[in-house]
Amino acid sequence: MNIRNKTLYNSAEVLLLYWLWFREWLRKKKTMWLLFIINFLGTIYGYIWYKPQLVLIEWWLWPFVPDSPTASLFFSITLLTFLFGKRWPLIEALGAVTLFKYGIWAVVIIVLTKLTSGNLHWTSYMLIISHLGMAFQALLFCRYFIFNIKHLLIVSIWTIANDLIDYSLDVYPLLHKGLHPYLMYIFGFTLSLSFISILIFYFLVVRRHYPSIL
């Protein structure tokens, strides 16, 4: 083994050790409590952020509007079930799919806002970091989820119905005016992201636990 290959091997070994340490760190109760607090506070902030939009629409549409805070609420509940030794597979599936989907969606929309308007408030950069964290959490914890195909099908119906309601009744999250001409493309992207998110967790969770399922 030459020096270059040996260096690469050592680097890979160090990265593997860090990853194993990080994976064990995630399982610690102190870590889960910390993540629960962060996600729960983010959920509260998210619902406050959506308040100006919620007061303008019918109450029965409220569940379909605050997408990101509802996703982090599902994940917060999931963390609580882990902490108290309980499991709620349907909430795990809702948390996984929506946390990843809206984490990615928000980042893409904020970047598009930057490209069309040229300006972003400092809170937008905070939102980029927090929403990337949402998507990352969903992937990090996927090895602990136990939901099956039935739960994922229910989540699929909810997620796709949410998209259809958002863009047919105009209750999608508020967008910068520069993005309004591209609304149909944003709808297409949102719906596609729903299918991608569902497929990701089908392969990462359902197929891993139930390999006999097609």
C-alpha positions as a LaTeX table, in Angstrom:
\begin{tabular}{lrrr}
\hline
Residue & $x$ (\AA) & $y$ (\AA) & $z$ (\AA) \\
\hline
Met1 & 0.00 & 0.00 & 0.00 \\
Asn2 & 1.53 & 3.33 & $-1.10$ \\
Ile3 & 1.47 & 6.47 & 1.04 \\
Arg4 & $-1.49$ & 8.01 & $-0.80$ \\
Asn5 & $-3.67$ & 4.91 & $-0.45$ \\
Lys6 & $-2.68$ & 4.53 & 3.17 \\
Thr7 & $-3.66$ & 8.15 & 3.85 \\
Leu8 & $-7.04$ & 7.64 & 2.17 \\
Tyr9 & $-7.58$ & 4.45 & 4.15 \\
Asn10 & $-6.76$ & 6.19 & 7.43 \\
Ser11 & $-9.04$ & 9.10 & 6.57 \\
Ala12 & $-11.90$ & 6.73 & 5.77 \\
Glu13 & $-11.29$ & 4.88 & 9.03 \\
Val14 & $-11.41$ & 8.14 & 11.01 \\
Leu15 & $-14.63$ & 9.20 & 9.26 \\
Leu16 & $-16.18$ & 5.83 & 10.03 \\
Leu17 & $-15.27$ & 6.19 & 13.71 \\
Tyr18 & $-16.78$ & 9.66 & 13.82 \\
Trp19 & $-19.94$ & 8.38 & 12.14 \\
Leu20 & $-20.27$ & 5.51 & 14.63 \\
Trp21 & $-19.78$ & 7.94 & 17.51 \\
Phe22 & $-22.34$ & 10.34 & 16.03 \\
Arg23 & $-24.86$ & 7.53 & 15.53 \\
Glu24 & $-24.54$ & 6.50 & 19.16 \\
Trp25 & $-24.74$ & 10.13 & 20.26 \\
Leu26 & $-28.12$ & 10.44 & 18.49 \\
Arg27 & $-29.51$ & 7.59 & 20.58 \\
Lys28 & $-28.69$ & 9.22 & 23.91 \\
Lys29 & $-31.65$ & 10.60 & 25.85 \\
Lys30 & $-29.91$ & 13.94 & 26.39 \\
Thr31 & $-29.51$ & 14.30 & 22.63 \\
Met32 & $-33.14$ & 13.43 & 21.95 \\
Trp33 & $-34.33$ & 15.88 & 24.60 \\
Leu34 & $-32.18$ & 18.59 & 23.02 \\
Leu35 & $-33.59$ & 17.83 & 19.57 \\
Phe36 & $-37.12$ & 17.73 & 20.96 \\
Ile37 & $-36.72$ & 21.19 & 22.51 \\
Ile38 & $-35.23$ & 22.61 & 19.29 \\
Asn39 & $-37.97$ & 21.11 & 17.12 \\
Phe40 & $-40.77$ & 22.07 & 19.49 \\
Leu41 & $-39.60$ & 25.68 & 19.69 \\
Gly42 & $-39.27$ & 25.70 & 15.92 \\
Thr43 & $-42.83$ & 24.41 & 15.67 \\
Ile44 & $-44.13$ & 27.24 & 17.84 \\
Tyr45 & $-42.16$ & 29.81 & 15.81 \\
Gly46 & $-43.52$ & 28.30 & 12.61 \\
Tyr47 & $-47.14$ & 28.52 & 13.68 \\
Ile48 & $-46.60$ & 32.15 & 14.74 \\
Trp49 & $-45.03$ & 32.85 & 11.34 \\
Tyr50 & $-48.13$ & 31.46 & 9.60 \\
Lys51 & $-50.59$ & 33.37 & 11.78 \\
Pro52 & $-51.10$ & 36.31 & 9.34 \\
Gln53 & $-52.06$ & 33.82 & 6.63 \\
Leu54 & $-54.25$ & 31.66 & 8.87 \\
Val55 & $-56.46$ & 34.57 & 9.91 \\
Leu56 & $-57.33$ & 35.20 & 6.26 \\
Ile57 & $-58.65$ & 31.73 & 5.42 \\
Glu58 & $-61.44$ & 29.43 & 6.60 \\
Trp59 & $-60.70$ & 27.52 & 9.79 \\
Trp60 & $-61.24$ & 24.12 & 8.17 \\
Leu61 & $-58.29$ & 24.80 & 5.86 \\
Trp62 & $-55.89$ & 25.49 & 8.72 \\
Pro63 & $-54.45$ & 21.94 & 8.88 \\
Phe64 & $-53.28$ & 22.28 & 5.25 \\
Val65 & $-51.49$ & 25.63 & 5.56 \\
Pro66 & $-48.60$ & 25.57 & 8.10 \\
Asp67 & $-46.68$ & 22.75 & 6.41 \\
Ser68 & $-43.23$ & 23.03 & 8.00 \\
Pro69 & $-44.34$ & 23.55 & 11.63 \\
Thr70 & $-46.79$ & 20.66 & 11.33 \\
Ala71 & $-43.98$ & 18.47 & 10.00 \\
Ser72 & $-41.71$ & 19.42 & 12.92 \\
Leu73 & $-44.66$ & 18.82 & 15.29 \\
Phe74 & $-44.97$ & 15.25 & 13.99 \\
Phe75 & $-41.24$ & 14.75 & 14.49 \\
Ser76 & $-41.36$ & 16.28 & 17.99 \\
Ile77 & $-44.07$ & 13.79 & 18.92 \\
Thr78 & $-41.95$ & 10.99 & 17.45 \\
Leu79 & $-38.99$ & 12.02 & 19.61 \\
Leu80 & $-41.23$ & 12.01 & 22.68 \\
Thr81 & $-42.39$ & 8.47 & 21.91 \\
Phe82 & $-38.74$ & 7.39 & 21.63 \\
Leu83 & $-37.92$ & 9.05 & 24.95 \\
Phe84 & $-40.77$ & 7.32 & 26.79 \\
Gly85 & $-40.27$ & 3.93 & 25.19 \\
Lys86 & $-43.40$ & 4.05 & 23.06 \\
Arg87 & $-43.87$ & 3.83 & 19.31 \\
Trp88 & $-46.40$ & 5.53 & 17.02 \\
Pro89 & $-45.60$ & 4.33 & 13.48 \\
Leu90 & $-48.13$ & 6.54 & 11.69 \\
Ile91 & $-46.73$ & 9.69 & 13.32 \\
Glu92 & $-43.22$ & 8.46 & 12.52 \\
Ala93 & $-44.20$ & 8.14 & 8.85 \\
Leu94 & $-45.88$ & 11.56 & 8.82 \\
Gly95 & $-42.83$ & 13.10 & 10.47 \\
Ala96 & $-40.31$ & 11.41 & 8.17 \\
Val97 & $-41.97$ & 12.22 & 4.84 \\
Thr98 & $-43.15$ & 15.75 & 5.63 \\
Leu99 & $-39.99$ & 16.76 & 7.51 \\
Phe100 & $-37.83$ & 15.81 & 4.54 \\
Lys101 & $-40.21$ & 17.19 & 1.93 \\
Tyr102 & $-40.82$ & 20.61 & 3.44 \\
Gly103 & $-37.22$ & 20.91 & 4.56 \\
Ile104 & $-36.06$ & 20.61 & 0.95 \\
Trp105 & $-39.05$ & 22.57 & $-0.44$ \\
Ala106 & $-38.41$ & 25.61 & 1.73 \\
Val107 & $-34.72$ & 25.77 & 0.86 \\
Val108 & $-35.43$ & 25.57 & $-2.88$ \\
Ile109 & $-38.14$ & 28.25 & $-2.67$ \\
Ile110 & $-35.90$ & 30.59 & $-0.66$ \\
Val111 & $-33.09$ & 30.16 & $-3.21$ \\
Leu112 & $-35.56$ & 30.85 & $-6.05$ \\
Thr113 & $-36.71$ & 33.96 & $-4.20$ \\
Lys114 & $-33.10$ & 35.13 & $-4.08$ \\
Leu115 & $-32.71$ & 34.51 & $-7.82$ \\
Thr116 & $-35.89$ & 36.37 & $-8.76$ \\
Ser117 & $-35.79$ & 39.26 & $-6.29$ \\
Gly118 & $-32.09$ & 39.56 & $-5.57$ \\
Asn119 & $-32.71$ & 40.22 & $-1.89$ \\
Leu120 & $-33.20$ & 38.09 & 1.19 \\
His121 & $-33.86$ & 39.10 & 4.78 \\
Trp122 & $-31.42$ & 37.67 & 7.32 \\
Thr123 & $-34.22$ & 35.47 & 8.64 \\
Ser124 & $-34.28$ & 33.71 & 5.26 \\
Tyr125 & $-30.74$ & 32.43 & 5.85 \\
Met126 & $-31.84$ & 31.23 & 9.28 \\
Leu127 & $-34.73$ & 29.41 & 7.63 \\
Ile128 & $-32.39$ & 27.78 & 5.12 \\
Ile129 & $-30.28$ & 26.35 & 7.94 \\
Ser130 & $-33.27$ & 25.21 & 10.01 \\
His131 & $-35.03$ & 23.58 & 7.05 \\
Leu132 & $-31.89$ & 21.78 & 5.93 \\
Gly133 & $-31.71$ & 20.52 & 9.51 \\
Met134 & $-35.28$ & 19.24 & 9.20 \\
Ala135 & $-34.49$ & 17.19 & 6.11 \\
Phe136 & $-31.23$ & 15.94 & 7.62 \\
Gln137 & $-33.00$ & 14.79 & 10.80 \\
Ala138 & $-35.50$ & 12.75 & 8.82 \\
Leu139 & $-32.65$ & 10.89 & 7.12 \\
Leu140 & $-30.61$ & 10.48 & 10.30 \\
Phe141 & $-33.46$ & 8.88 & 12.24 \\
Cys142 & $-34.83$ & 6.72 & 9.42 \\
Arg143 & $-32.98$ & 3.67 & 10.79 \\
Tyr144 & $-35.08$ & 3.89 & 13.97 \\
Phe145 & $-38.49$ & 4.17 & 12.27 \\
Ile146 & $-40.75$ & 1.10 & 12.16 \\
Phe147 & $-43.67$ & 2.20 & 9.99 \\
Asn148 & $-44.93$ & $-0.16$ & 7.30 \\
Ile149 & $-46.54$ & 0.14 & 3.88 \\
Lys150 & $-50.01$ & 0.77 & 5.38 \\
His151 & $-48.74$ & 3.80 & 7.31 \\
Leu152 & $-46.85$ & 5.08 & 4.28 \\
Leu153 & $-49.95$ & 4.80 & 2.09 \\
Ile154 & $-51.95$ & 6.90 & 4.58 \\
Val155 & $-49.16$ & 9.48 & 4.62 \\
Ser156 & $-49.08$ & 9.45 & 0.80 \\
Ile157 & $-52.79$ & 10.27 & 0.63 \\
Trp158 & $-52.40$ & 13.07 & 3.19 \\
Thr159 & $-49.32$ & 14.56 & 1.52 \\
Ile160 & $-50.66$ & 14.53 & $-2.04$ \\
Ala161 & $-54.07$ & 15.79 & $-0.91$ \\
Asn162 & $-52.30$ & 18.62 & 0.91 \\
Asp163 & $-50.57$ & 19.63 & $-2.33$ \\
Leu164 & $-53.80$ & 19.54 & $-4.33$ \\
Ile165 & $-55.68$ & 21.60 & $-1.75$ \\
Asp166 & $-52.83$ & 24.12 & $-1.42$ \\
Tyr167 & $-52.66$ & 24.94 & $-5.11$ \\
Ser168 & $-56.31$ & 24.49 & $-6.08$ \\
Leu169 & $-57.66$ & 26.65 & $-3.21$ \\
Asp170 & $-54.67$ & 29.03 & $-3.10$ \\
Val171 & $-53.67$ & 28.21 & 0.47 \\
Tyr172 & $-50.05$ & 27.40 & $-0.33$ \\
Pro173 & $-47.38$ & 29.12 & 1.82 \\
Leu174 & $-46.98$ & 32.80 & 1.02 \\
Leu175 & $-44.56$ & 33.33 & $-1.85$ \\
His176 & $-42.59$ & 36.35 & $-2.98$ \\
Lys177 & $-44.42$ & 38.18 & $-5.77$ \\
Gly178 & $-41.52$ & 37.42 & $-8.09$ \\
Leu179 & $-42.43$ & 33.72 & $-7.95$ \\
His180 & $-46.13$ & 34.15 & $-8.78$ \\
Pro181 & $-45.62$ & 33.81 & $-12.57$ \\
Tyr182 & $-44.05$ & 30.40 & $-11.91$ \\
Leu183 & $-46.83$ & 29.08 & $-9.66$ \\
Met184 & $-47.71$ & 26.11 & $-11.87$ \\
Tyr185 & $-44.06$ & 25.09 & $-11.99$ \\
Ile186 & $-43.86$ & 25.38 & $-8.20$ \\
Phe187 & $-46.95$ & 23.17 & $-7.93$ \\
Gly188 & $-45.31$ & 20.61 & $-10.21$ \\
Phe189 & $-42.12$ & 20.73 & $-8.16$ \\
Thr190 & $-44.07$ & 20.39 & $-4.89$ \\
Leu191 & $-46.06$ & 17.39 & $-6.11$ \\
Ser192 & $-42.94$ & 15.74 & $-7.53$ \\
Leu193 & $-41.14$ & 16.29 & $-4.22$ \\
Ser194 & $-44.01$ & 14.53 & $-2.44$ \\
Phe195 & $-43.55$ & 11.42 & $-4.59$ \\
Ile196 & $-39.77$ & 11.55 & $-4.18$ \\
Ser197 & $-40.04$ & 11.85 & $-0.39$ \\
Ile198 & $-42.49$ & 8.95 & $-0.22$ \\
Leu199 & $-40.21$ & 6.77 & $-2.36$ \\
Ile200 & $-37.13$ & 7.64 & $-0.30$ \\
Phe201 & $-38.72$ & 6.46 & 2.93 \\
Tyr202 & $-40.29$ & 3.48 & 1.21 \\
Phe203 & $-36.79$ & 2.25 & 0.40 \\
Leu204 & $-35.08$ & 3.46 & 3.58 \\
Val205 & $-37.68$ & 2.15 & 6.03 \\
Val206 & $-40.43$ & $-0.06$ & 4.57 \\
Arg207 & $-38.24$ & $-2.18$ & 2.28 \\
Arg208 & $-35.57$ & $-2.48$ & 4.97 \\
His209 & $-38.03$ & $-3.81$ & 7.56 \\
Tyr210 & $-40.25$ & $-5.70$ & 5.15 \\
Pro211 & $-37.99$ & $-6.89$ & 2.27 \\
Ser212 & $-40.69$ & $-9.18$ & 0.84 \\
Ile213 & $-42.76$ & $-6.11$ & $-0.18$ \\
Leu214 & $-42.24$ & $-5.10$ & $-3.79$ \\
\hline
\end{tabular}
